[in-house]
Amino acid sequence: MGESTPSRIERGDRLDALTTLLIEALRALAQSGRPQDANRLAGRAWAALRRDEPRQAQRINGLMHKISHTYESQGASHA
């Protein structure tokens, strides 16, 4: 009661929301024709999150795989 420090749940909710926004932005960057830039930034986010926030890091990892798979598929179809 009366604490100025946010609870772990509130911080977790904010981190989840921020990770969701980051994923949306990186997905948009990849879809705009810059998948390598999106994956590079996602890799940096993953590295920042992996030790202290493994759940969020896993979400970023999933996005990196999705971007890579989509980019490889598009590249193969244009060859």
Summary of the structure (lengths in Angstrom):
residues: 79
radius of gyration: 15.6
end to end distance: 62.4
largest distance: 62.4
contacts: 186
relative contact order: 0.13
helix: 80%
strand: 0%
